[in-house]
Amino acid sequence: MSRHRNVRGYNYDEDFDDDDIYGQSVDDDYCCISPATANQFIYSRQERQTPKGDTLEEEEDEEDVPMSPTVIPNLDPLDQAKLYSCLDHMRTVLGDAVPDSVLTQAAIKCGFDPQKALDAVLSEDTKTAPVTRCAGEETAPVARVSQEKAPLPQRTKQEKAKSRDASDNKLDSEVVPKVARMTVSGKKQTMGFDVPSTGENGVVAAAATASLPPEATPKRPETPSKGAKADEPSTVPTPGRSSGKARQSIDIKAELEKRQGGKPLLNLVVIGHVDAGKSTLMGHLLYLLGHVNKRTMHKYEQESKKAGKASFAYAWVLDETGEERDRGVTMDVGMTKFETNSKVVTLMDAPGHKDFIPNMITGAAQADVAVLVVDASRGEFEAGFEAGGQTREHALLVRSLGVTQLAVAVNKMDQVNWQQERFQDITSKLGHFLKQAGFKDSDVFYIPTSGLSGENLVTRSSVTQLTSWYSGLSLLEQIDTFKAPRRSVDKPFRLCVSDVFKDQGSGFCVTGKIEAGYIQTGERTLAMPPNETCTVKGITLHDEALDWAAAGDHVSLTVTGMDIIKINVGCVFCDPKEPIRVCTRFRARILLFNIEVPITKGFPVLLHYQTVSEPATIRKLVSVLHKSSGEVLKKKPKCLSKGMNAIVEIQTQRPVALELYKDYKELGRFMLRYVGCTIAAGVVTEIKQ
């Protein structure tokens, strides 16, 4: 080692000159003493040179504030040990309900007998006012928190202020009882230092209510600065809990108006035959409204050109999955939000392909109004409207699911040069069919549009070929004129689950539309049919966290206290006090569509109810009714043919959560399908079991 470095003649003393270890020079004698020990036993000139005026003020304040009952210099160490032992026995019976000051006084009066002291405290407790008891309970935990953070510095400050000129015997008399208390009670060390501070604050609280003015209590010199910080978290949750109980009685209708700024909520579903241009139409509408920026739109245009589908650029705004973009068809219900001048609209883009009719039913069941998109091209409208097309079936489905207001967007009018004859031909055929389906002529509106060029979507068109014969509203203006339905806010809470997924953190998330009532964070809710109770930890509406949500909102709930395996799509979250009914057998009034095979007893069907898709059988044919009057025409028919109105009994394979149509119109409707065709629509009239 000597050949690398000259260590033989090295002067090691030079390395330690002016070296500072832990703030102390190496020449100091007490460098091995801990800072707490040095603070307690070693003389500090800085603390002794405080102004005399401050010392007098501290001593004067100490005379006003009574001393801690648990640190009494007049008691010898043996009596202090008896006092702590008595306090431990009383604490095991009373807990933290009574302040330490009351227990200490009772123990001294009764000669440290725990039984007599307990009797005295309990007899006095019934006489005292509850206000003083609450004051003691509130100050005790705060003092305990502050003392756990800094017990030793507070004790040394008290000793310096009270016994500056006293002998060392007095210091020993105050320290020894704490050790004796720990050995007698057998509790932890932190508990040994808690009780003196708690008792001290307990007496101060009692003295403040009895003799001192409220302004005198913060002037105690022994209260550390951390005590005020520890007091803040103890007072903040208290109004939170009280407001949580009071939130159940809020005026939900007034809160809804405040949240939406006076704009009612409208749930809109876009339906129509496959390749009618639904996604392109609504994607271009969102782009014109500014919900899609130019950079994103440019990226969609470039990617669609590379894929050989340049005309699908606007459709990619709503068709977000890779499979939908590759196949060029919408497969699942895309959901987004936009605002008009007087409405907040939740847009649902339903699939048009017949293979995805169940998904379309899920979207239509959550809608208030609908936009029916038809293709004005030669041959395309006829293909969608004739047998086998989805235009008829979609219109029947939305009407059967409660949609009464319909806007018909005659799309791709630019391909027929905005011909008035073609527009009138389409409206006459559709109008006759929609009237048969149950739509009123006053609730159906026809708008000529072009989804690719964006004509007549947001603003009225300026194309002379169109304006020469059409002077009506644009599509956005027509949506704005729709009437918002009345929400069942006053009824018990009901939410139909449309999706379940695991999110970050504890619990999991369920999404769906609130059909009735309202929900708040922290509330307990019941999931049926699993019959499991859980707690709502968070509510999200359009990626925005809320404290509450009401009927009509498409929300995402974060719930805890329940296993995710027990929740499926189709479950209903409801009020635990008024739960939804669960059954496997119910009676319903159904209207049969154009069916090829007559329905008989034991006929297998697929029940579509809200987001539920459940296999079922028609167990019994009860009666055939008159279409308009509802009179019974025939009891116990052998079969049912197309166009009939009948009452049947349906049995499902698994339990289903249902509501009667008369109680909840939103939850009382269902559809029946057979071999890929919708054969009937119905309403629940009676729940069997």
Salt bridges, closest charged atoms under 4 A:
GLU47 OE1 - LYS160 NZ 2.19
ASP88 OD1 - ARG181 NH2 3.53
ASP88 OD1 - LYS187 NZ 4.00
ASP100 OD1 - ARG91 NH2 2.17
ASP125 OD1 - ARG133 NE 3.37
GLU159 OE2 - ARG155 NE 3.96
GLU323 OE2 - ARG327 NH1 3.69
GLU339 OE1 - LYS263 NZ 3.03
ASP355 OD2 - HIS353 ND1 3.56
ASP368 OD2 - ARG487 NH2 2.76
ASP368 OD1 - LYS513 NZ 3.80
ASP375 OD2 - LYS412 NZ 3.27
GLU382 OE2 - ARG422 NH1 3.14
GLU393 OE2 - ARG673 NH1 2.93
ASP425 OD2 - ARG422 NH1 3.79
GLU477 OE1 - ARG460 NE 3.08
ASP490 OD2 - LYS253 NZ 3.62
GLU515 OE1 - LYS513 NZ 3.98
GLU532 OE2 - LYS566 NZ 3.02
ASP553 OD2 - ARG259 NH2 2.96
GLU614 OE1 - ARG654 NH2 3.07
GLU649 OE2 - ARG585 NH1 2.87
GLU649 OE1 - ARG587 NE 3.24
GLU649 OE2 - ARG619 NH1 3.89
GLU659 OE2 - ARG494 NH2 2.96
GLU686 OE2 - LYS688 NZ 3.38
